[in-house]
Amino acid sequence: MGSLRLWLAVLAGLSGVTAQEDLYRKVFVFRTDPSDAYVVLRAKLEQPLLNFTVCLRSYTDLTRPHSLFSYATETQDDEILLFKPKPTEYRFYVGGKSVTFRVPESRGDWEHVCASWESATGIAEFWLNGKPWPRKGLQRGYVVGAEAVILLGQEQDAFGGGFDVYNSFTGELADVHLWDTGLSPDKMRAAYQSLRLPPALLAWRSLSYETKGDVVVKPRLREVLGR
């Protein structure tokens, strides 16, 4: 009960106006660099995760390190983290351990990424713009905790806080999803193309969120595949 009370207290401290809406053809715009802004995501997590897939789309001209998706628990701040340390790398964390995927440098367009993990084998998958990268091993047998704070745009170095603004995100984020299962290759490509997707813990078309600081919801200006 103590950990649950702490988790509820942290969420209460992240006070503000919470919205739930269909964000089709919309984006979160993080307007300043560096930034103290972030978005809190509300997911109904009823049990620990033995498998998951997280997907999102980003549009930025940042060349410094920045955090995209941060899922922290009371005992592990990097429980799930999608982080881009430089333009040619993505780093994927589970339970505080990470693997790195080297990618071509962006040509100033949207990038869609999906990262998937399964506890039984420790297999980590990474997909960029609908294409898979070689799979890697990460945290076999680990269990991802369910009492979590989930943020976009900042890396949590403590439960619900501990931000470093020089790891913050500036630009546009969209099409955020989290599933409690690994997606098939067909569904990974469907996520990139914004086609019909299975029910998710976090879904862009019915997202419960709270913006904090200089981040706003705006219509998408640049079209992407399938949109």
Helices and strands as residue ranges (DSSP letters): H 2-13, E 18-21, E 26-30, E 38-41, E 51-59, E 66-73, E 80-86, E 89-94, E 97-102, E 111-118, E 123-128, E 131-132, E 136-137, E 148-152, G 165-167, E 171-179, H 185-193, G 204-206, E 207-212, E 215-219
